[in-house]
Structures are given as C-alpha cells and as structure tokens.
C-alpha cells in the first residue's frame, strides 16, 4: 500500500511542477489593446534593460601610482581588485600589476613577478 501512495504523490508533484510554469506565464487579466499613454509608465522593465543599467555605482581607483606599463600595450583597469591588466595590440595577455600593501608588483603573462615598485609614504597616504 505504501509504494502505491508514494507513486501517486510523485506523479502529482511532477504534474504540478510541469503545470506551474504554464500557469505562471498566463496573465491574470488582459487590459485593452494598450493604446493609452499611461501604459508605458506602468510597464515593467525587461531583464535586458535592467542588465544594461546597473544601479550600483562603479568603483573608481587612482592608478597614477602604477608607473610601469609595457610599451604599446592596452591597459584595462580592475578597480575592485586594485589591478591593471596589460594586453598586447593583437589581444594577447601581457601581464598585470597589482598593489600589495606598500608595493605594486608587476607580473608577466605567466604570472611570475618581474618588477616591484615600492610606494613612497606620500603615495600610500592617498
């Protein structure tokens, strides 16, 4: 008797799981043909519109303390990790620079440290 009871509930939950997205997608009521001017003011934003305009402010950092950049490379800032990425003109990674405490450490494309820049007390105060 118990296996039949479990089977019945499993089938019922499976049908509910399949039917729920169909029921949730149907609007509760339909409003006219949408020609009135107030319809745009009350329309919900799509996910594409929301993804394009994030409400969070972008982080800004001052990377003027990073003195060495490989010549001819394109520099990409990553303010949340205190890092500069260096890319060659043909799109290959050329290394990065990251601040660690009182120093800025420069790495090559393989991740090996190639240069250490000590920051002065004036640079650290900023």
Backbone as JSON Lines, residues from 0, in Angstrom:
{"i":0,"aa":"X","n":[0.82,-1.19,0.0],"ca":[0.0,0.0,0.0],"c":[0.86,1.26,0.0]}
{"i":1,"aa":"X","n":[1.99,1.23,0.71],"ca":[2.85,2.41,0.81],"c":[3.47,2.76,-0.54]}
{"i":2,"aa":"X","n":[4.0,1.78,-1.35],"ca":[4.57,2.14,-2.64],"c":[3.56,2.8,-3.57]}
{"i":3,"aa":"X","n":[2.29,2.38,-3.55],"ca":[1.26,2.98,-4.4],"c":[1.02,4.42,-3.95]}
{"i":4,"aa":"X","n":[0.99,4.66,-2.65],"ca":[0.77,6.01,-2.11],"c":[1.91,6.94,-2.54]}
{"i":5,"aa":"X","n":[3.15,6.47,-2.46],"ca":[4.29,7.29,-2.87],"c":[4.26,7.57,-4.37]}
{"i":6,"aa":"X","n":[3.9,6.58,-5.13],"ca":[3.86,6.73,-6.58],"c":[2.82,7.77,-6.98]}
{"i":7,"aa":"X","n":[1.66,7.75,-6.32],"ca":[0.59,8.7,-6.63],"c":[1.05,10.12,-6.34]}
{"i":8,"aa":"X","n":[1.7,10.34,-5.21],"ca":[2.15,11.69,-4.85],"c":[3.31,12.14,-5.74]}
{"i":9,"aa":"X","n":[4.17,11.21,-6.13],"ca":[5.26,11.56,-7.03],"c":[4.73,12.02,-8.38]}
{"i":10,"aa":"X","n":[3.75,11.32,-8.88],"ca":[3.15,11.71,-10.15],"c":[2.45,13.05,-10.03]}
{"i":11,"aa":"X","n":[1.74,13.27,-8.92],"ca":[1.03,14.53,-8.73],"c":[2.0,15.71,-8.62]}
{"i":12,"aa":"X","n":[3.09,15.54,-7.88],"ca":[4.08,16.62,-7.77],"c":[4.76,16.88,-9.11]}
{"i":13,"aa":"X","n":[5.01,15.83,-9.86],"ca":[5.6,16.0,-11.19],"c":[4.7,16.79,-12.12]}
{"i":14,"aa":"X","n":[3.4,16.48,-12.1],"ca":[2.46,17.23,-12.93],"c":[2.36,18.68,-12.49]}
{"i":15,"aa":"X","n":[2.37,18.92,-11.19],"ca":[2.34,20.3,-10.69],"c":[3.59,21.06,-11.1]}
{"i":16,"aa":"X","n":[4.73,20.39,-11.07],"ca":[5.97,21.05,-11.46],"c":[5.95,21.41,-12.94]}
{"i":17,"aa":"X","n":[5.33,20.59,-13.77],"ca":[5.22,20.89,-15.18],"c":[4.18,21.96,-15.47]}
{"i":18,"aa":"X","n":[3.09,21.96,-14.71],"ca":[1.99,22.89,-14.97],"c":[2.24,24.27,-14.38]}
{"i":19,"aa":"X","n":[3.05,24.38,-13.35],"ca":[3.27,25.67,-12.69],"c":[3.85,26.73,-13.61]}
{"i":20,"aa":"X","n":[4.87,26.44,-14.42],"ca":[5.36,27.49,-15.32],"c":[4.32,27.92,-16.36]}
{"i":21,"aa":"X","n":[3.47,27.01,-16.78],"ca":[2.44,27.37,-17.74],"c":[1.41,28.29,-17.12]}
{"i":22,"aa":"X","n":[1.02,28.0,-15.88],"ca":[0.03,28.82,-15.2],"c":[0.62,30.18,-14.83]}
{"i":23,"aa":"X","n":[1.88,30.22,-14.43],"ca":[2.51,31.48,-14.03],"c":[2.73,32.39,-15.23]}
{"i":24,"aa":"X","n":[2.85,31.85,-16.43],"ca":[3.08,32.66,-17.61],"c":[1.82,33.31,-18.15]}
{"i":25,"aa":"X","n":[0.64,32.83,-17.75],"ca":[-0.61,33.39,-18.24],"c":[-0.96,34.62,-17.42]}
{"i":26,"aa":"X","n":[-1.24,35.77,-18.07],"ca":[-1.59,36.97,-17.31],"c":[-2.92,36.78,-16.59]}
{"i":27,"aa":"X","n":[-3.05,37.41,-15.43],"ca":[-4.26,37.27,-14.64],"c":[-5.44,37.97,-15.32]}
{"i":28,"aa":"X","n":[-5.19,39.09,-15.96],"ca":[-6.25,39.78,-16.68],"c":[-5.63,40.52,-17.87]}
{"i":29,"aa":"X","n":[-6.41,40.65,-18.89],"ca":[-5.91,41.34,-20.07],"c":[-6.49,42.73,-20.1]}
{"i":30,"aa":"X","n":[-5.65,43.71,-20.38],"ca":[-6.11,45.08,-20.45],"c":[-6.18,45.49,-21.9]}
{"i":31,"aa":"X","n":[-7.21,45.96,-22.38],"ca":[-7.4,46.54,-23.71],"c":[-6.28,46.24,-24.69]}
{"i":32,"aa":"X","n":[-6.1,47.11,-25.65],"ca":[-5.05,46.9,-26.63],"c":[-3.81,47.72,-26.31]}
{"i":33,"aa":"X","n":[-3.77,48.47,-25.21],"ca":[-2.57,49.17,-24.77],"c":[-2.29,50.46,-25.5]}
{"i":34,"aa":"X","n":[-3.31,51.13,-26.02],"ca":[-3.09,52.37,-26.76],"c":[-3.02,53.6,-25.86]}
{"i":35,"aa":"X","n":[-3.37,53.47,-24.59],"ca":[-3.37,54.65,-23.72],"c":[-1.94,55.05,-23.35]}
{"i":36,"aa":"X","n":[-1.74,56.32,-23.0],"ca":[-0.41,56.86,-22.72],"c":[0.18,56.37,-21.41]}
{"i":37,"aa":"X","n":[-0.65,55.98,-20.46],"ca":[-0.15,55.54,-19.15],"c":[0.42,54.13,-19.18]}
{"i":38,"aa":"X","n":[0.22,53.4,-20.24],"ca":[0.69,52.0,-20.26],"c":[2.21,51.93,-20.22]}
{"i":39,"aa":"X","n":[2.92,52.89,-20.84],"ca":[4.38,52.88,-20.82],"c":[4.92,53.19,-19.43]}
{"i":40,"aa":"X","n":[4.24,54.0,-18.66],"ca":[4.69,54.36,-17.32],"c":[4.58,53.19,-16.36]}
{"i":41,"aa":"X","n":[3.62,52.31,-16.58],"ca":[3.39,51.2,-15.65],"c":[3.96,49.89,-16.14]}
{"i":42,"aa":"X","n":[4.59,49.87,-17.29],"ca":[5.13,48.65,-17.85],"c":[6.42,48.28,-17.11]}
{"i":43,"aa":"X","n":[6.56,47.03,-16.77],"ca":[7.76,46.56,-16.06],"c":[8.94,46.52,-17.02]}
{"i":44,"aa":"X","n":[10.13,46.75,-16.5],"ca":[11.35,46.72,-17.32],"c":[11.71,45.28,-17.64]}
{"i":45,"aa":"X","n":[12.27,45.09,-18.81],"ca":[12.71,43.75,-19.18],"c":[14.08,43.49,-18.55]}
{"i":46,"aa":"X","n":[14.48,42.24,-18.53],"ca":[15.77,41.87,-17.94],"c":[16.92,42.46,-18.74]}
{"i":47,"aa":"X","n":[16.74,42.62,-20.06],"ca":[17.8,43.21,-20.88],"c":[18.01,44.68,-20.53]}
{"i":48,"aa":"X","n":[16.93,45.41,-20.28],"ca":[17.06,46.81,-19.9],"c":[17.69,46.95,-18.52]}
{"i":49,"aa":"X","n":[17.32,46.09,-17.61],"ca":[17.87,46.16,-16.26],"c":[19.35,45.79,-16.24]}
{"i":50,"aa":"X","n":[19.76,44.83,-17.05],"ca":[21.17,44.41,-17.08],"c":[22.06,45.48,-17.66]}
{"i":51,"aa":"X","n":[21.54,46.29,-18.55],"ca":[22.34,47.34,-19.17],"c":[22.61,48.51,-18.25]}
{"i":52,"aa":"X","n":[21.72,48.77,-17.31],"ca":[21.88,49.91,-16.4],"c":[21.89,49.41,-14.97]}
{"i":53,"aa":"X","n":[23.06,49.09,-14.46],"ca":[23.15,48.6,-13.09],"c":[22.99,49.76,-12.12]}
{"i":54,"aa":"X","n":[22.23,49.58,-11.05],"ca":[22.0,50.68,-10.11],"c":[23.2,50.96,-9.21]}
{"i":55,"aa":"X","n":[24.17,50.05,-9.17],"ca":[25.32,50.24,-8.3],"c":[26.33,51.18,-8.94]}
{"i":56,"aa":"X","n":[26.94,52.04,-8.15],"ca":[27.97,52.91,-8.72],"c":[29.21,52.09,-9.05]}
{"i":57,"aa":"X","n":[29.87,52.45,-10.11],"ca":[31.1,51.76,-10.49],"c":[32.23,52.23,-9.6]}
{"i":58,"aa":"X","n":[33.09,51.29,-9.23],"ca":[34.22,51.61,-8.37],"c":[35.25,52.41,-9.18]}
{"i":59,"aa":"X","n":[35.82,53.42,-8.57],"ca":[36.85,54.23,-9.21],"c":[38.1,54.19,-8.35]}
{"i":60,"aa":"X","n":[39.23,53.99,-8.98],"ca":[40.51,53.97,-8.28],"c":[41.47,54.86,-9.05]}
{"i":61,"aa":"X","n":[42.45,55.35,-8.33],"ca":[43.5,56.16,-8.93],"c":[44.7,55.26,-9.2]}
{"i":62,"aa":"X","n":[44.95,54.98,-10.48],"ca":[46.06,54.12,-10.86],"c":[47.28,54.92,-11.3]}
{"i":63,"aa":"X","n":[47.35,56.18,-10.91],"ca":[48.5,57.0,-11.31],"c":[49.78,56.57,-10.59]}
{"i":64,"aa":"X","n":[49.66,55.81,-9.52],"ca":[50.83,55.33,-8.78],"c":[51.54,54.18,-9.51]}
{"i":65,"aa":"X","n":[50.87,53.57,-10.44],"ca":[51.44,52.46,-11.21],"c":[52.28,53.08,-12.34]}
{"i":66,"aa":"X","n":[53.6,53.09,-12.17],"ca":[54.46,53.82,-13.08],"c":[54.88,53.02,-14.31]}
{"i":67,"aa":"X","n":[54.96,51.72,-14.22],"ca":[55.45,50.92,-15.34],"c":[54.29,50.3,-16.11]}
{"i":68,"aa":"X","n":[54.23,50.55,-17.39],"ca":[53.32,49.83,-18.28],"c":[54.12,49.4,-19.49]}
{"i":69,"aa":"X","n":[53.95,48.19,-19.97],"ca":[54.7,47.74,-21.14],"c":[54.39,48.63,-22.34]}
{"i":70,"aa":"X","n":[55.39,49.02,-23.11],"ca":[55.16,49.92,-24.23],"c":[54.26,49.3,-25.3]}
{"i":71,"aa":"X","n":[53.27,50.07,-25.74],"ca":[52.36,49.62,-26.79],"c":[51.22,48.76,-26.31]}
{"i":72,"aa":"X","n":[51.14,48.48,-25.02],"ca":[50.07,47.63,-24.51],"c":[48.82,48.44,-24.2]}
{"i":73,"aa":"X","n":[47.68,47.76,-24.29],"ca":[46.41,48.35,-23.89],"c":[46.22,48.02,-22.41]}
{"i":74,"aa":"X","n":[45.8,49.02,-21.63],"ca":[45.66,48.85,-20.18],"c":[44.17,48.75,-19.85]}
{"i":75,"aa":"X","n":[43.81,47.72,-19.08],"ca":[42.44,47.53,-18.61],"c":[42.45,47.61,-17.09]}
{"i":76,"aa":"X","n":[41.62,48.51,-16.54],"ca":[41.57,48.7,-15.09],"c":[40.58,47.74,-14.46]}
{"i":77,"aa":"X","n":[40.95,47.2,-13.32],"ca":[40.06,46.4,-12.48],"c":[40.07,47.03,-11.09]}
{"i":78,"aa":"X","n":[39.23,48.05,-10.85],"ca":[39.29,48.78,-9.59],"c":[38.89,47.95,-8.37]}
{"i":79,"aa":"X","n":[38.02,46.96,-8.53],"ca":[37.59,46.17,-7.38],"c":[38.7,45.29,-6.83]}
{"i":80,"aa":"X","n":[39.69,44.92,-7.65],"ca":[40.81,44.1,-7.19],"c":[42.12,44.86,-7.13]}
{"i":81,"aa":"X","n":[42.08,46.19,-7.37],"ca":[43.29,47.02,-7.33],"c":[44.32,46.52,-8.34]}
{"i":82,"aa":"X","n":[43.87,46.25,-9.57],"ca":[44.74,45.6,-10.54],"c":[44.62,46.27,-11.91]}
{"i":83,"aa":"X","n":[45.73,46.31,-12.63],"ca":[45.77,46.73,-14.02],"c":[46.15,45.52,-14.87]}
{"i":84,"aa":"X","n":[45.42,45.28,-15.94],"ca":[45.74,44.21,-16.87],"c":[46.39,44.81,-18.11]}
{"i":85,"aa":"X","n":[47.39,44.15,-18.63],"ca":[48.08,44.61,-19.83],"c":[47.81,43.62,-20.96]}
{"i":86,"aa":"X","n":[47.38,44.16,-22.12],"ca":[47.06,43.35,-23.29],"c":[47.86,43.88,-24.47]}
{"i":87,"aa":"X","n":[48.39,42.98,-25.28],"ca":[49.11,43.4,-26.48],"c":[48.11,43.89,-27.52]}
{"i":88,"aa":"X","n":[48.62,44.49,-28.59],"ca":[47.74,45.02,-29.62],"c":[46.96,43.93,-30.35]}
{"i":89,"aa":"X","n":[47.51,42.73,-30.4],"ca":[46.8,41.64,-31.07],"c":[45.88,40.87,-30.13]}
{"i":90,"aa":"X","n":[45.66,41.34,-28.9],"ca":[44.69,40.76,-27.99],"c":[45.21,39.67,-27.08]}
{"i":91,"aa":"X","n":[46.5,39.52,-26.95],"ca":[47.08,38.5,-26.07],"c":[47.39,39.13,-24.7]}
{"i":92,"aa":"X","n":[47.17,38.39,-23.61],"ca":[47.52,38.94,-22.29],"c":[49.03,39.11,-22.17]}
{"i":93,"aa":"X","n":[49.43,40.24,-21.58],"ca":[50.85,40.54,-21.46],"c":[51.27,40.7,-20.0]}
{"i":94,"aa":"X","n":[50.38,40.43,-19.07],"ca":[50.7,40.53,-17.66],"c":[49.74,41.44,-16.93]}
{"i":95,"aa":"X","n":[50.05,41.71,-15.68],"ca":[49.22,42.59,-14.87],"c":[50.04,43.18,-13.75]}
{"i":96,"aa":"X","n":[49.49,44.22,-13.13],"ca":[50.1,44.87,-11.98],"c":[49.07,44.92,-10.87]}
{"i":97,"aa":"X","n":[49.51,44.62,-9.65],"ca":[48.58,44.58,-8.53],"c":[49.24,45.18,-7.3]}
{"i":98,"aa":"X","n":[48.49,45.99,-6.57],"ca":[49.02,46.59,-5.36],"c":[48.9,45.61,-4.2]}
{"i":99,"aa":"X","n":[50.01,45.43,-3.5],"ca":[50.06,44.57,-2.31],"c":[50.72,45.35,-1.2]}
{"i":100,"aa":"X","n":[49.93,45.86,-0.26],"ca":[50.47,46.62,0.86],"c":[51.13,47.9,0.4]}
{"i":101,"aa":"X","n":[52.44,48.04,0.65],"ca":[53.16,49.26,0.31],"c":[53.91,49.12,-1.01]}
{"i":102,"aa":"X","n":[53.55,48.15,-1.84],"ca":[54.24,47.93,-3.1],"c":[53.25,47.66,-4.22]}
{"i":103,"aa":"X","n":[53.69,47.91,-5.44],"ca":[52.97,47.5,-6.63],"c":[53.84,46.45,-7.3]}
{"i":104,"aa":"X","n":[53.28,45.27,-7.51],"ca":[54.03,44.16,-8.08],"c":[53.54,43.95,-9.51]}
{"i":105,"aa":"X","n":[54.49,43.87,-10.43],"ca":[54.2,43.67,-11.84],"c":[54.5,42.21,-12.2]}
{"i":106,"aa":"X","n":[53.56,41.58,-12.89],"ca":[53.68,40.18,-13.27],"c":[53.69,40.06,-14.78]}
{"i":107,"aa":"X","n":[54.37,39.03,-15.31],"ca":[54.33,38.78,-16.74],"c":[53.11,37.92,-17.07]}
{"i":108,"aa":"X","n":[52.99,37.52,-18.33],"ca":[51.81,36.76,-18.76],"c":[51.72,35.38,-18.11]}
{"i":109,"aa":"X","n":[52.86,34.84,-17.64],"ca":[52.85,33.53,-16.99],"c":[52.58,33.64,-15.49]}
{"i":110,"aa":"X","n":[52.44,34.84,-14.95],"ca":[52.15,35.02,-13.53],"c":[53.37,35.11,-12.66]}
{"i":111,"aa":"X","n":[54.54,35.3,-13.24],"ca":[55.78,35.44,-12.46],"c":[56.06,36.91,-12.21]}
{"i":112,"aa":"X","n":[56.44,37.23,-10.98],"ca":[56.74,38.62,-10.64],"c":[58.01,39.06,-11.36]}
{"i":113,"aa":"X","n":[57.94,40.19,-12.06],"ca":[59.09,40.67,-12.81],"c":[59.6,42.01,-12.3]}
{"i":114,"aa":"X","n":[58.79,42.74,-11.54],"ca":[59.19,44.05,-11.07],"c":[58.4,44.39,-9.81]}
{"i":115,"aa":"X","n":[59.07,45.05,-8.85],"ca":[58.42,45.51,-7.62],"c":[58.66,47.01,-7.51]}
{"i":116,"aa":"X","n":[57.61,47.75,-7.34],"ca":[57.7,49.2,-7.18],"c":[57.3,49.54,-5.75]}
{"i":117,"aa":"X","n":[58.22,50.08,-4.99],"ca":[57.93,50.49,-3.61],"c":[57.23,51.84,-3.64]}
{"i":118,"aa":"X","n":[56.17,51.98,-2.9],"ca":[55.44,53.24,-2.84],"c":[56.01,54.12,-1.73]}
{"i":119,"aa":"X","n":[56.07,55.4,-2.01],"ca":[56.55,56.38,-1.02],"c":[55.43,56.62,0.01]}
{"i":120,"aa":"X","n":[55.76,57.17,1.16],"ca":[54.71,57.47,2.15],"c":[53.64,58.43,1.61]}
{"i":121,"aa":"X","n":[54.02,59.36,0.71],"ca":[53.04,60.27,0.14],"c":[52.05,59.52,-0.78]}
{"i":122,"aa":"X","n":[52.58,58.54,-1.54],"ca":[51.72,57.76,-2.41],"c":[50.8,56.85,-1.61]}
{"i":123,"aa":"X","n":[51.28,56.35,-0.5],"ca":[50.46,55.47,0.34],"c":[49.37,56.22,1.06]}
{"i":124,"aa":"X","n":[49.55,57.52,1.3],"ca":[48.56,58.31,2.03],"c":[47.3,58.52,1.21]}
{"i":125,"aa":"X","n":[47.42,58.44,-0.11],"ca":[46.26,58.67,-0.96],"c":[45.27,57.54,-0.91]}
